[in-house]
Structure formats: C-alpha cells, structure tokens
Amino acid sequence: MKIQAVRGMQDLLPRKKKIFRFIEDKVRDVLDSYGYREIGIPVLESTDLFCRLVGEATDIVEKEMYTFDDRNGDSLTLRPEGTAGVVRMGQERGLLFNQTQRLWYAGPMFRHERPQKGRYRQFEQIGVECFGMAGPEIDAELLFITYRIWQVLGFADGVKLELNSIGSKACRLEYRNKLVSYLSRYRDALDQDSLRRLDSNPLRILDTKDSATRDLLKDAPVVTDFLDRESRKHFDGLKSLLDQRQVPYNINGSIVRGLDYYNNTVFEWVSNDLGSQGTICGGGRYDGLVEQVGGRATPGVGFAIGLDRLAMLLEDHCETSSECDIYVASLGKIGKEKSLLLAEDLRVGLKNIKVIVDCTEAKLKSQMKKANADGARLAIIIGEEEATKGEVIVKHLETGLQSQVSFNSVTDYLAKALPEG
C-alpha cells in the first residue's frame, strides 16, 4: 500500500517553492523599507490561546483546528492563524507595554477545511502585526504597504480593496441585536450555517455564500449606521488618508472577518482571477486582544497574506532566475574529480554565481542537454585529456562558441565572460 500525503497538505515542488521565495523576497524588501522587523512564532500553542483570542463561536475553533493532547495531557493546537501567537509572545516577552512594535512573520498555518484549489489544510502566510498605535495613520500605513506589494508583484490593477468598520464593542453589540432581530423574521429562509450562526455569531452571516441568504441581507441593517462618534472619526480619518494617496477602495458592509477579536477597521484585498477563493489578504484592528492574554490595554492592527493564492496569480508569468549560470560537465574519473574541485574554486572566486556539477555517469551529449534544460549560460567541459593537460573547455551555450582555458586562469576568464549578477 502506497503512503501518500495527508489530504489537504500540499507538497511544494521546486517551481512552486521558487515562486514562494520570490514573493517572500519582494514582501521582505517592502517591509524592510517601512522599518518592520521579522520574528518567528511556534507552530504549536496552547489550545486555550486560540479558544480565548480567536473566539469559541468561530468556525476556526468550532470545527477547523488540529488539536490533540500531548504526552503530559496538555491540549495543544497547530496554529490556525498567527495573530494570537504574536500577541502571546509580545505579552510574555515584554514587547508591548508602553512600546510601539512593527513586526512580521512567515510560515505555515493549519485548518481542517474542505480542500479545494487555493484552500489547503496546511497553507502558507505572511503576517504583519503592529502594536501601540491607536490612530488611523497606522491602519493607512498597512494598506499602503499591501498596495505597494501588489505594485511590486505586478498585479495592482487586478485586485481591489474591500473596506469596512465594525466599530467598538458597544457598537457591535447594538448592531448585533438589530441584525438578529431582522434575520429572526426569516429563520425559515436561512441556510443551515446561517441559522446556526444566528445565535452564536450572527455577524458571520454577512459573509455567507448562500444566494438566498445574501438576497435577504440586501435589506438588513448596515453596521456603519451604528458607529459611535470615535469609531466614525477613526474610519473617516482612514478614508481621508487613502483618498489623499489615491489608493482605491470599496466600502463593503459585509466585510466582518471570521474572527471575534476585530474592532473598527476590517479589510480584504480580493482578486477577480481566483474564483471563489479570491481573498489574497485580510486584516484589521484588534485593540482588545492583549488584555485577553493578561496584558494592559494595547492597540493592535495587522493583516495576513495568503502565499498560496499569490502564487496562483503569479505562476504563469513569474520571472524567476535560472537554475544555474555555469554547468560543469566531465568524463572519466579524473575529469569528475577535477570538475568538483574546480566548481568549489568558482563559487569562491565568482560571487552570486550558480554552479551545477554533473555527478552522473551520463554521456557528454546528455550532460549538455541537462545544461541547456537548467538554463546555464556557460558550460565547462573536462574530459580525461583536458584534465591531463590542466585545461578546460568553456562553451557559450547561446552561441556555441568555445575556448580552451587553463585551470589557473579559468576564474578570471569567466569573470569577464559572465559578469557577477
């Protein structure tokens, strides 16, 4: 019986992993330019952390977490999202009180959802979290960052920003009551998920995919009508900053996000090219979260980018670098030894150059085919005769021109033939 990957857990083959690395490098450059610092958080956390911070009534906690008891009987969970772990770390390590922090991280998250294209049970995210800043300016900065990332990756025109404010806790409570009152009149028309959420987490009904329920919501109360003075001022300030920077957005009252910890600003960046799994980034404010892990009141705001979905947008036209610059082919025992030692000299003498050594017993013709397949610009050929003479053949694969070069001068020759970078 063959052993296969666990359902929903994806293997990242070289091409896809290269696209992931390409995206991470571009995002890292943008975040560095804004002064954000990279951190790492554990893949495993106490189950109570997510129950307390994400919310007992959320889909994540109710039915999507990978949870188990370890050998000590402690309940542990593979992280389904990153914000809770960052808040726990910040409080535990003394990073939050009377401080401002701009932090980011990358890595896998785990949710037991129904797998489909663009949605996996192990999925890759880049998360950004900011603490200690209460005004709309930091919300705007995060949206500037995401917009710049889309520009750098080359698809800013293909995504749109869906923006909303869900106000303070008091605002949401008032709105929740009005929404429940309205939807209760149509209980018989609600889909099963929405009917279940009506008593536990009614705001999540706004995000339903059921067409009949969506029709009912067209006449439902709108959360922005219930914003208090401070929440409205915050939202207006954010919109003004976006307008001044000409970052396009759409006010969408159904954007509430799927976690209990959000307040005021919530947003999603959505692509039209990914079908039902079109959200590539989502986030918002979570000003009460630090208190829930025992800390003092600390404003927070952040977002998470889904690398899997970004990779889907880029896979057909992502320009990544070639596998190698120099391919070293050889024949015979002495040739093989010389090729391996010469490659080490080249890696020392030629910075940022990729060198692949053929370590097979293939014929020279097959080795040259592999050199072309790997995108090499130059091939070095060392046969028994060349090894004995202390020479190599350098072949320019694009033109077919080749030269005899001595071992002692090959590095200098290649430095001119193949400039660094």
LOVEX-72039 format. One record per residue: residue in three letters; x, y, z of N, C-alpha, C in turn. Coordinates in steps of 0.001 Angstrom, whole numbers, padded with zeros to 6 digits, always signed. Layout:
ALAXYZXYZXYZ...
This chain:
MET+000842-001189+000000+000000+000000+000000+000883+001247+000000LYS+000627+002137-000948+001424+003356-001043+001061+004345+000066ILE+002060+005020+000578+001816+006107+001543+001779+007415+000774GLN+000703+008152+000903+000527+009421+000199+000426+010565+001190ALA+000529+011774+000660+000405+012964+001503-000969+012992+002164VAL-001015+013510+003378-002285+013678+004082-003171+014626+003280ARG-004432+014318+003172-005360+015129+002369-005321+016593+002825GLY-005167+017461+001858-005152+018893+002152-003788+019447+002486MET-002786+018560+002642-001419+019007+002895-000657+018962+001571GLN-000151+020079+001120+000434+020137-000213+001948+019975-000192ASP+002449+019301-001219+003882+019241-001465+004272+020453-002303LEU+005339+021126-001911+005825+022281-002667+006994+021838-003535LEU+006732+021621-004802+007768+021236-005744+008657+022439-006065PRO+009850+022190-006641+010830+023281-006814+010277+024549-007470ARG+009487+024402-008543+008961+025586-009232+008081+026416-008310LYS+007167+025756-007580+006264+026489-006701+007021+027083-005519LYS+007956+026328-004969+008744+026838-003850+009547+028058-004282LYS+010000+028057-005523+010750+029191-006040+009861+030427-006148ILE+008606+030225-006556+007667+031344-006609+007403+031871-005203PHE+007231+030948-004221+007048+031364-002833+008226+032219-002376ARG+009450+031768-002677+010638+032507-002262+010699+033882-002956PHE+010312+033907-004210+010270+035165-004961+009325+036154-004281ILE+008122+035680-003914+007139+036545-003246+007680+037011-001900GLU+008204+036075-001105+008725+036430+000220+009833+037465+000118ASP+010718+037322-000857+011808+038291-001017+011272+039676-001349LYS+010267+039741-002228+009681+041043-002593+008972+041671-001396VAL+008211+040840-000661+007495+041355+000518+008488+041805+001579ARG+009545+041034+001781+010571+041395+002764+011185+042762+002432ASP+011471+042987+001163+012057+044271+000756+011117+045432+001068VAL+009829+045243+000793+008856+046302+001077+008770+046557+002578LEU+008646+045487+003366+008522+045645+004819+009785+046251+005425ASP+010947+045876+004918+012199+046488+005391+012183+047993+005152SER+011639+048412+004032+011627+049839+003702+010717+050640+004627TYR+009797+049950+005310+008905+050600+006278+009376+050400+007724GLY+010484+049725+007923+011013+049534+009267+010382+048410+010056TYR+009827+047392+009395+009228+046254+010091+010290+045186+010351ARG+010194+044514+011505+011194+043534+011922+010603+042129+011904GLU+011386+041178+011417+010907+039806+011295+011040+039054+012615ILE+010025+038241+012927+010016+037402+014113+009611+035981+013718GLY+009738+035046+014648+009260+033688+014462+008405+033277+015644ILE+007321+032586+015385+006424+032121+016456+006247+030610+016337PRO+005933+029927+017449+005807+028473+017422+004663+027990+016537VAL+004834+026823+015964+003763+026183+015204+002715+025612+016156LEU+003140+025195+017360+002230+024658+018380+002013+025674+019498GLU+000767+025839+019887+000425+026704+021025-000605+025987+021892SER-000807+026507+023084-001870+026002+023953-003220+026210+023263THR-004060+025195+023303-005389+025303+022687-006174+026461+023272ASP-005979+026710+024555-006716+027785+025226-006426+029148+024607LEU-005224+029335+024070-004887+030612+023445-005849+030940+022320PHE-006115+029972+021453-006991+030226+020305-008456+030265+020721CYS-008835+029430+021690-010218+029481+022177-010529+030850+022768ARG-009572+031408+023504-009782+032682+024177-009701+033868+023216LEU-008709+033857+022309-008474+035025+021479-009233+034985+020157VAL-009270+033841+019501-009966+033752+018219-011476+033728+018425GLY-011935+033036+019492-013363+033033+019809-013974+031649+019744GLU-014640+031250+020823-015241+029916+020916-016289+029678+019826ALA-016964+030761+019387-018080+030598+018447-017650+030728+016989THR-016362+030858+016729-015898+030963+015348-015797+029593+014702ASP-015861+029572+013370-015705+028312+012650-014343+027687+012928ILE-013321+028538+013072-011966+028035+013305-011912+027174+014557VAL-012425+027705+015659-012355+026984+016936-013371+025841+016975GLU-014548+026067+016419-015594+025048+016500-015270+023797+015697LYS-014666+023962+014495-014554+022774+013640-013319+022704+012755GLU-012373+023656+012865-011262+023655+011916-009891+023423+012542MET-009760+023454+013854-008434+023367+014462-007946+021923+014549TYR-006625+021773+014379-005964+020494+014622-005495+020486+016078THR-006228+019806+016911-005999+019826+018355-005775+018407+018876PHE-004837+018270+019820-004554+016958+020403-003948+017137+021790ASP-003994+016084+022588-003348+016078+023902-001952+015487+023750ASP-000949+016174+024309+000405+015622+024239+000597+014592+025356ARG+001817+014108+025521+002062+013022+026473+001901+013460+027924ASN+001901+014771+028153+001661+015278+029506+000186+015548+029762GLY-000639+015318+028723-002069+015580+028879-002459+017013+028587ASP-001518+017826+028107-001822+019220+027768-002455+019286+026380SER-003484+020101+026242-004147+020267+024958-003389+021283+024117LEU-002894+020855+022958-002116+021702+022055-002806+021783+020701THR-002541+022869+019982-003163+023093+018680-002129+023606+017690LEU-002145+023029+016478-001359+023595+015389-001961+024945+015022ARG-001135+025950+014950-001662+027309+014805-002550+027441+013551PRO-003810+027897+013729-004687+028130+012577-004526+029535+012013GLU-003877+030412+012754-003590+031787+012326-002465+032319+013203GLY-001880+033463+012842-000672+033911+013504-000829+034982+014561THR-001894+035780+014495-002011+036936+015379-002025+036547+016855ALA-002777+035504+017200-002867+035085+018604-001491+034747+019157GLY-000679+034021+018379+000658+033668+018835+001568+034866+019005VAL+001436+035855+018120+002253+037063+018227+001864+037865+019469VAL+000567+037953+019740+000106+038661+020940+000606+037956+022197ARG+000506+036629+022208+001015+035868+023349+002507+036093+023534MET+003267+036044+022461+004703+036263+022522+005029+037676+022997GLY+004334+038663+022433+004599+040051+022799+004367+040321+024268GLN+003276+039754+024800+002989+039935+026213+003985+039171+027087GLU+004270+037930+026713+005169+037086+027505+006599+037623+027512ARG+007039+038210+026400+008422+038682+026272+008592+040168+026554GLY+007539+040817+027014+007657+042214+027406+007856+043190+026262LEU+007211+042928+025130+007397+043778+023953+006314+044830+023765LEU+005270+044823+024618+004087+045594+024273+003834+046828+025136PHE+003943+046723+026462+003516+047828+027324+004370+049066+027096ASN+003704+050189+026818+004366+051486+026581+005393+051429+025449GLN+005138+050587+024469+006052+050462+023334+005259+050442+022036THR+005934+050765+020954+005363+050548+019634+006177+049455+018941GLN+005483+048583+018235+006147+047489+017538+005573+047349+016138ARG+006473+047146+015186+006096+046790+013813+006785+045458+013501LEU+006001+044377+013415+006553+043034+013331+005950+042268+012155TRP+006708+041293+011654+006152+040417+010624+006752+039020+010735TYR+006076+038049+010146+006487+036651+010233+005959+035919+009004ALA+006485+034742+008753+006014+033914+007643+006065+032452+008055GLY+005160+031645+007489+005179+030231+007794+003842+029564+007573PRO+003767+028263+007871+002532+027509+007636+001503+027683+008747MET+000228+027655+008359-000913+027618+009270-001723+026364+008925PHE-002612+025952+009841-003304+024677+009676-004782+024815+010038ARG-005647+024452+009078-007085+024440+009352-007710+023249+008638HIS-008591+022550+009325-009249+021372+008750-010490+021835+007984GLU-010242+022387+006779-011320+022807+005899-011419+021838+004722ARG-012486+021967+003947-012618+021126+002756-011624+021605+001706PRO-010650+020772+001326-009623+021224+000387-010198+021528-000993GLN-009704+022572-001609-010010+022906-002987-008913+023817-003501LYS-008947+024135-004771-007896+024959-005341-007826+026292-004607GLY-006633+026606-004092-006451+027862-003369-006776+027782-001895ARG-007229+026598-001426-007525+026440+000003-007029+025075+000442TYR-006032+025085+001304-005398+023854+001766-005504+023761+003285ARG-005271+022562+003800-005300+022383+005251-003981+022795+005891GLN-002912+022751+005137-001671+023439+005513-001437+024499+004454PHE-001409+025753+004878-001269+026848+003927-000237+027842+004450GLU+000370+028562+003529+001463+029470+003870+000963+030909+003967GLN+001414+031612+005000+001018+033013+005188+002219+033891+005515ILE+002077+035155+005160+002927+036211+005697+002022+037104+006532GLY+002382+037302+007791+001578+038115+008690+002327+039348+009155VAL+001603+040436+009329+002165+041704+009810+001324+042180+010984GLU+001975+042529+012087+001267+042963+013294+001919+044227+013856CYS+001094+045205+014237+001582+046461+014813+000906+046697+016162PHE+001670+047203+017126+001146+047425+018468+001522+048817+018970GLY+000635+049365+019818+000934+050622+020496+000541+051868+019740MET-000178+051737+018630-000570+052888+017814-002073+052833+017587ALA-002794+053823+018097-004257+053761+018132-004943+054489+016984GLY-004252+055392+016308-004891+056234+015305-005043+055570+013952PRO-005772+056204+013045-005987+055655+011701-004729+055669+010839GLU-003693+056405+011278-002476+056502+010471-001814+055144+010263ILE-001752+054312+011312-001095+053018+011166-001963+052064+010341ASP-003285+052197+010431-004165+051425+009559-003857+051761+008099ALA-003731+053065+007838-003433+053517+006474-002067+053001+006020GLU-001082+053037+006928+000250+052554+006556+000193+051096+006102LEU-000559+050272+006820-000668+048868+006439-001306+048709+005064LEU-002285+049541+004772-002919+049463+003455-001998+050016+002369PHE-001189+051018+002704-000166+051486+001760+000829+050356+001466ILE+001221+049637+002522+002177+048537+002365+001624+047464+001428THR+000394+047033+001682-000182+045983+000845-000312+046454-000602TYR-000745+047688-000791-000879+048223-002149+000478+048264-002850ARG+001510+048631-002109+002859+048661-002688+003324+047242-003045ILE+002989+046264-002208+003359+044881-002500+002727+044431-003814TRP+001434+044746-003996+000780+044352-005259+001443+045053-006446GLN+001860+046304-006259+002531+047014-007337+003870+046356-007681VAL+004631+046008-006640+005940+045380-006855+005782+044027-007556LEU+004727+043287-007188+004498+041976-007792+003848+042070-009165GLY+003340+043262-009498+002865+043489-010855+001405+043232-011122PHE+000547+043172-010070-000875+042961-010356-001790+043897-009555ALA-001318+045109-009276-002122+046059-008500-003449+046381-009182ASP-003475+046349-010513-004713+046668-011231-005721+045530-011183GLY-005285+044349-010753-006169+043191-010754-006772+042858-009410VAL-006531+043694-008397-007097+043445-007071-007835+044692-006586LYS-008751+044490-005676-009496+045623-005124-009549+045518-003608LEU-009574+046655-002967-009633+046738-001512-011082+046873-001067GLU-011552+045891-000288-012884+045931+000320-012708+046371+001765LEU-013309+047492+002116-013054+048151+003405-014344+048316+004202ASN-014222+048171+005526-015383+048358+006389-014923+048762+007788SER-015840+049250+008587-015605+049454+010011-016723+048761+010775ILE-016352+047963+011779-017357+047296+012603-017441+047946+013984GLY-016739+049092+014140-016889+049901+015337-016349+049291+016617SER-016753+049885+017726-016330+049431+019050-017180+048247+019495LYS-016834+047686+020631-017594+046564+021172-019048+046952+021410ALA-019253+048167+021929-020620+048635+022193-021392+048803+020881CYS-020720+049329+019855-021361+049475+018536-021814+048120+018005ARG-020906+047157+018094-021197+045841+017538-022326+045152+018292LEU-022385+045358+019603-023461+044749+020387-024817+045298+019953GLU-024886+046628+019774-026140+047238+019319-026501+046739+017925TYR-025501+046700+017050-025750+046236+015684-026133+044758+015664ARG-025463+043981+016493-025757+042546+016567-027228+042317+016903ASN-027723+043057+017886-029116+042897+018309-030083+043250+017177LYS-029777+044329+016449-030634+044737+015333-030600+043701+014210LEU-029403+043168+013935-029265+042179+012868-030016+040894+013216VAL-029886+040443+014456-030580+039232+014892-032092+039429+014819SER-032529+040608+015235-033961+040908+015195-034487+040853+013757TYR-033699+041413+012836-034112+041412+011427-034118+039996+010854LEU-033039+039241+011060-032924+037911+010458-033867+036892+011098SER-034236+037125+012353-035133+036186+013045-036487+036094+012349ARG-036842+037156+011637-038117+037139+010910-038074+036202+009702TYR-036856+035820+009322-036704+034988+008114-035988+033671+008432ARG-036178+033165+009634-035498+031935+010038-035704+030801+009034ASP-036918+030676+008546-037237+029559+007651-036531+029671+006312ALA-036052+030866+005981-035413+031072+004678-033888+031018+004764LEU-033347+030963+005991-031897+030967+006153-031299+029596+005842ASP-030090+029587+005293-029376+028318+005101-028936+027785+006468GLN-028545+026523+006507-028258+025867+007779-027110+026519+008549ASP-026043+026902+007863-024914+027555+008539-025349+028882+009156SER-026126+029660+008404-026571+030967+008906-027523+030803+010081LEU-028381+029788+010020-029312+029539+011120-028541+029184+012386ARG-027471+028384+012230-026640+028020+013393-025923+029252+013948ARG-025450+030129+013062-024708+031313+013498-025608+032399+014088LEU-026897+032337+013825-027808+033385+014275-027741+033582+015779ASP-027560+032509+016521-027498+032600+017977-026077+032713+018511SER-025092+032222+017739-023730+032190+018274-022832+033296+017728ASN-022916+033569+016433-022013+034539+015804-022693+035163+014592PRO-023737+035970+014826-024577+036447+013709-023850+037319+012689LEU-022792+038024+013089-022091+038868+012123-021458+038043+011005ARG-021143+036783+011294-020554+035924+010262-021550+035605+009149ILE-022847+035790+009414-023855+035557+008377-023651+036531+007221LEU-023119+037710+007509-022899+038705+006455-021940+038200+005391ASP-021137+037202+005735-020130+036663+004819-020607+035389+004129THR-021904+035086+004213-022428+033848+003651-022271+033803+002137LYS-022108+032579+001612-022048+032389+000159-023397+031918-000387ASP-024357+031664+000503-025670+031186+000079-026447+032326-000600SER-026887+032103-001818-027511+033178-002604-028830+033662-001994ALA-029631+032738-001476-030917+033141-000893-030702+034002+000353THR-029752+033618+001189-029460+034415+002386-028873+035757+002002ARG-028058+035791+000962-027486+037060+000506-028586+038016+000034ASP-029614+037475-000593-030741+038315-001017-031447+038928+000191LEU-031576+038140+001262-032201+038661+002479-031383+039795+003085LEU-030077+039677+002968-029184+040660+003591-029190+042015+002889LYS-029736+042075+001690-029764+043350+000957-030532+044426+001719ASP-031523+044014+002489-032327+044980+003251-032020+044953+004748ALA-030947+044247+005116-030584+044140+006537-029939+045435+007030PRO-029947+045670+008339-029233+046835+008892-027760+046803+008498VAL-027152+047972+008380-025742+048089+007989-024934+048537+009197VAL-023800+047884+009449-023030+048129+010663-022533+049567+010752THR-022202+050185+009631-021670+051559+009683-022719+052562+010159ASP-023991+052197+010115-025038+053089+010638-025041+053121+012164PHE-024294+052203+012794-024303+052107+014252-022977+052556+014884LEU-022094+053122+014084-020807+053553+014615-020971+054717+015580ASP-020235+054668+016687-020249+055808+017609-019320+056897+017071ARG-019251+058005+017778-018515+059170+017285-017035+058860+017056GLU-016401+058167+018012-014976+057876+017900-014697+056892+016760SER-015540+055889+016626-015357+054914+015553-015523+055567+014187ARG-016509+056456+014073-016729+057139+012798-015563+058080+012483LYS-015056+058750+013499-013905+059644+013294-012688+058851+012814HIS-012467+057690+013426-011344+056837+013035-011493+056391+011578PHE-012694+055965+011214-012941+055475+009859-012807+056595+008833ASP-013342+057763+009151-013224+058905+008246-011764+059308+008057GLY-010995+059247+009138-009570+059581+009051-008831+058619+008140LEU-009158+057332+008245-008529+056332+007389-008888+056567+005925LYS-010155+056791+005655-010583+057001+004273-009928+058247+003677SER-009776+059282+004487-009135+060505+004011-007688+060256+003597LEU-006971+059485+004391-005573+059171+004065-005473+058339+002788LEU-006379+057387+002632-006385+056576+001415-006704+057435+000191ASP-007641+058353+000355-008004+059243-000749-006828+060139-001141GLN-006133+060658-000150-005014+061549-000444-003880+060811-001169ARG-003727+059523-000875-002682+058737-001512-003200+058047-002774GLN-004481+058251-003047-005132+057679-004232-005057+056149-004260VAL-005284+055561-003095-005427+054108-003005-006916+053794-003149PRO-007321+053144-004233-008754+052883-004452-009313+051867-003473TYR-010571+052053-003072-011217+051117-002148-012712+051138-002369ASN-013358+050102-001849-014809+049983-001917-015342+049721-000513ILE-016284+050528-000058-016894+050295+001253-017851+049113+001128ASN-017574+048067+001911-018345+046830+001831-018817+046440+003222GLY-020100+046633+003488-020660+046370+004810-020683+044920+005213SER-020435+044002+004272-020449+042578+004617-019083+042074+005067ILE-018041+042914+004977-016717+042510+005436-016674+042609+006959VAL-016613+041466+007632-016546+041461+009101-015375+040620+009598ARG-014763+039813+008688-013706+038866+009031-014266+037744+009924GLY-013582+036615+009958-014146+035438+010611-013695+035216+012036LEU-013068+036222+012650-012543+036048+014000-013180+037069+014934ASP-013337+036696+016203-014051+037554+017145-013260+038780+017590TYR-011936+038785+017359-011143+039825+018021-011114+041171+017303TYR-011703+041297+016130-011592+042558+015393-012498+043650+015950ASN-012061+044902+015766-012881+046075+016047-012504+047167+015058ASN-013396+048112+014873-013169+049222+013930-012751+048720+012550THR-011565+049070+012081-011165+048767+010703-011078+047272+010427VAL-011730+046827+009358-011532+045480+008811-011429+045626+007290PHE-010647+044768+006668-010471+044896+005220-010065+043565+004594GLU-010283+043479+003300-009826+042355+002491-009383+042882+001139TRP-008289+042305+000629-007882+042541-000750-008324+041325-001549VAL-009059+041563-002655-009690+040484-003410-009264+040546-004873SER-008948+039381-005427-008614+039271-006846-009804+038716-007613ASN-009998+039208-008821-011068+038699-009677-010639+037451-010451ASP-009370+037056-010314-008824+035972-011129-008743+034639-010399LEU-009301+034558-009181-009158+033332-008392-010487+032680-008031GLY-011557+033110-008651-012846+032493-008383-013310+032695-006955SER-013858+031613-006367-014441+031720-005024-013396+031955-003945GLN-012126+031599-004222-011054+031800-003244-010266+033059-003606GLY-010978+034171-003783-010365+035380-004305-009684+036269-003294THR-009882+036042-001990-009258+036893-000977-007784+036519-000833ILE-006902+037472-001118-005461+037208-001013-004850+037834+000230CYS-005596+038705+000902-005077+039372+002104-006252+039876+002915GLY-006156+039760+004237-007214+040267+005097-006667+040688+006444GLY-007351+041626+007078-006885+042061+008390-007768+043129+008989GLY-007229+043789+010012-007972+044847+010690-007418+045109+012078ARG-008173+045893+012850-007757+046272+014202-008244+045240+015219TYR-007443+045094+016306-007806+044175+017402-007321+044787+018724ASP-007919+045912+019088-007426+046702+020224-007620+046035+021579GLY-008505+045047+021680-008730+044418+022982-008016+043099+023181LEU-007197+042707+022229-006647+041359+022248-005589+041148+023327VAL-004734+042139+023535-003650+041983+024508-004206+041780+025919GLU-005279+042474+026233-005898+042311+027556-006390+040882+027771GLN-006771+040203+026682-007300+038850+026819-006227+037817+027161VAL-004938+038196+027032-003866+037302+027478-003214+037829+028752GLY-003910+038741+029429-003429+039215+030722-002591+040466+030678GLY-002500+041127+029528-001708+042346+029423-002546+043591+029643ARG-001880+044740+029591-002592+046015+029697-003118+046409+028324ALA-004143+047269+028325-004779+047686+027075-003737+048207+026093THR-003668+047592+024926-002680+047941+023903-003335+047879+022538PRO-003374+048979+021807-003968+048923+020465-003140+048045+019536GLY-003824+047351+018641-003141+046479+017692-003866+046459+016361VAL-003118+046226+015310-003698+046125+013968-002752+045295+013110GLY-003297+044532+012166-002424+043697+011340-003151+043121+010148PHE-002416+042324+009387-003012+041638+008248-002235+040354+007973ALA-002832+039476+007174-002169+038251+006730-002353+038105+005227ILE-001277+037729+004548-001289+037491+003108-001212+035992+002860GLY-002056+035480+001976-002017+034070+001620-001057+033818+000469LEU+000087+033182+000765+001088+032942-000270+000590+031971-001335ASP-000210+030990-000948-000697+030012-001913-001484+030691-003028ARG-002316+031636-002651-003144+032315-003646-002338+033317-004460LEU-001378+033978-003831-000499+034853-004608+000274+034046-005639ALA+000735+032857-005243+001478+032002-006175+000614+031614-007359MET-000678+031399-007132-001583+031081-008239-001674+032241-009222LEU-001638+033472-008716-001691+034647-009594-000418+034811-010407LEU+000698+034354-009837+001998+034615-010455+002571+033450-011242GLU+002021+032247-011083+002699+031057-011594+002871+031060-013113ASP+001990+031730-013852+002100+031715-015308+003035+032784-015865HIS+003323+033818-015066+004187+034884-015577+005157+035410-014528CYS+005566+034524-013624+006557+034916-012614+007949+034707-013188GLU+008689+035792-013313+010051+035710-013831+011010+035430-012679THR+011431+034175-012564+012422+033820-011547+013744+033513-012242SER+014817+033594-011493+016141+033405-012081+016339+031959-012527SER+017306+031730-013444+017571+030397-013964+018163+029507-012874GLU+018144+028198-013141+018663+027237-012170+020168+027397-011966CYS+020892+027749-013038+022334+027877-012884+022919+028800-013954ASP+024125+029281-013676+024863+030093-014640+025905+029249-015374ILE+026571+028376-014621+027644+027548-015180+027341+026079-014897TYR+027376+025257-015938+027180+023824-015785+028507+023137-016086VAL+028974+022317-015155+030273+021651-015313+030039+020192-015692ALA+030405+019873-016932+030277+018502-017436+031655+017851-017470SER+031696+016537-017330+033004+015872-017286+032892+014431-017755LEU+034049+013871-018079+034139+012472-018472+035315+011824-017760GLY+035171+010583-017346+036258+009856-016712+036435+010203-015250LYS+037148+009333-014548+037343+009503-013102+038095+010787-012780ILE+039197+011057-013493+039979+012269-013218+039157+013509-013556GLY+038426+013458-014659+037573+014587-015039+036535+014904-013985LYS+035930+013869-013430+034912+014070-012385+035522+014739-011153GLU+036697+014248-010736+037347+014844-009568+037696+016308-009821LYS+038279+016580-010972+038676+017953-011293+037462+018878-011374SER+036350+018380-011934+035156+019223-012092+034601+019643-010731LEU+034593+018702-009768+034060+019016-008437+034938+020041-007728LEU+036270+019877-007835+037196+020810-007166+037182+022173-007840LEU+037096+022188-009184+037049+023463-009897+035784+024244-009538ALA+034660+023552-009417+033397+024218-009075+033497+024935-007736GLU+034194+024322-006770+034383+024985-005477+035199+026261-005630ASP+036245+026223-006472+037050+027424-006726+036203+028528-007359LEU+035323+028141-008282+034484+029125-008969+033495+029779-008007ARG+032933+029001-007089+031971+029563-006137+032639+030553-005189VAL+033933+030321-004909+034686+031255-004061+035079+032494-004856GLY+035529+032302-006089+036056+033412-006871+035025+034234-007602LEU+033822+033690-007849+032770+034388-008585+031532+034509-007705LYS+031314+035665-007146+030207+035862-006216+028863+035859-006959ASN+027838+035334-006262+026467+035320-006778+026320+034541-008081ILE+027195+033567-008303+027130+032727-009494+026680+031321-009088LYS+025739+030756-009839+025232+029419-009554+025966+028406-010430VAL+026569+027442-009778+027346+026422-010481+026769+025040-010162ILE+026435+024290-011196+025967+022916-011022+026987+021966-011633VAL+027367+020941-010875+028295+019920-011344+027512+018659-011684ASP+027729+018130-012872+027089+016870-013237+027842+015721-012558CYS+027174+015038-011655+027803+013943-010909+027334+012571-011393THR+026768+012522-012603+026308+011237-013143+027379+010627-014048GLU+027079+009447-014531+027967+008773-015490+027439+008930-016912ALA+026568+009937-017122+025950+010118-018433+026982+010506-019487LYS+026635+010242-020742+027490+010656-021844+027466+012176-021960LEU+028480+012717-022643+028616+014176-022725+027400+014821-023380LYS+026840+014168-024397+025672+014728-025070+024504+014904-024094SER+024296+013921-023243+023206+014006-022256+023488+015086-021218GLN+024750+015222-020827+025104+016263-019869+024855+017654-020444MET+025148+017841-021719+024925+019146-022340+023433+019453-022480LYS+022622+018420-022714+021172+018627-022734+020682+019115-021371LYS+021250+018532-020324+020862+018949-018962+021305+020382-018704ALA+022468+020770-019203+022949+022150-019039+021975+023135-019674ASN+021491+022819-020850+020520+023685-021524+019182+023705-020789ALA+018758+022549-020300+017486+022462-019576+017516+023289-018296ASP+018689+023380-017660+018814+024142-016418+019040+025629-016665GLY+019099+026027-017932+019231+027452-018252+020625+028010-018110ALA+021629+027150-018136+023016+027628-017975+023412+028505-019160ARG+024222+029509-018863+024756+030358-019927+026072+029812-020469LEU+026836+029205-019576+028126+028633-019963+028216+027195-019495ALA+028947+026395-020260+029260+025038-019822+030773+024882-019782ILE+031254+024219-018755+032667+023854-018662+032759+022356-018867ILE+033627+021938-019772+033766+020528-020097+035177+020076-019734ILE+035249+019028-018939+036549+018476-018529+036552+016980-018833GLY+037297+016616-019891+037480+015203-020198+038813+014721-019650GLU+039124+013461-019887+040400+012910-019422+041571+013690-020020GLU+041473+014021-021315+042557+014736-021990+042739+016129-021408GLU+041629+016855-021195+041713+018209-020628+042281+018160-019211ALA+041839+017167-018425+042322+017042-017050+043827+016815-017019THR+044312+015999-017949+045752+015719-018015+046542+016964-018412LYS+046000+017767-019329+046686+018983-019797+046543+020156-018824GLY+045623+020033-017834+045371+021166-016929+044541+022239-017594GLU+043629+021807-018474+042785+022759-019199+041311+022375-019062VAL+040452+023318-019447+039016+023044-019555+038528+023625-020880ILE+037395+023145-021337+036715+023773-022475+035564+024601-021920VAL+035533+025885-022265+034421+026760-021878+033553+026984-023111LYS+032292+026577-023032+031384+026695-024163+030269+027679-023847HIS+030076+028668-024723+028969+029617-024614+027736+028963-025226LEU+026772+028604-024413+025664+027785-024885+024734+028518-025840GLU+024677+029831-025750+023793+030583-026642+024353+030649-028059THR+025668+030831-028157+026292+030997-029481+026979+029735-029980GLY+027308+028834-029075+028037+027637-029449+029547+027810-029504LEU+030040+029037-029315+031481+029294-029338+032147+028666-028108GLN+033353+028154-028280+034053+027556-027147+035543+027860-027212SER+036171+027834-026020+037591+028168-025904+038270+027179-024976GLN+039568+026945-025226+040410+026161-024316+041009+027134-023292VAL+040819+026857-022009+041308+027755-020960+042039+026924-019913SER+043154+027421-019426+043911+026690-018406+043201+026758-017060PHE+043448+025734-016233+042851+025700-014892+043164+026983-014127ASN+044384+027468-014231+044826+028609-013431+044143+029914-013820SER+043649+030002-015044+043073+031278-015495+041570+031204-015742VAL+040955+030042-015451+039538+029899-015778+038649+030850-014989THR+038994+031114-013725+038171+032026-012928+038194+033427-013510ASP+039397+033914-013886+039496+035253-014486+038761+035301-015828TYR+038873+034232-016603+038189+034189-017894+036675+034289-017700LEU+036148+033532-016749+034703+033512-016521+034201+034823-015925ALA+035054+035488-015142+034654+036779-014563+034366+037798-015660LYS+035076+037705-016778+034850+038609-017908+033695+038114-018785ALA+033627+036805-018951+032588+036233-019809+031215+036227-019159LEU+031202+036206-017846+029950+036085-017104+029977+037041-015921PRO+029707+038342-016124+029775+039325-015031+028883+038922-013877GLU+029321+039245-012668+028563+038896-011466+027175+039511-011520GLY+026167+038708-011066+024793+039180-011018+024107+039077-012359
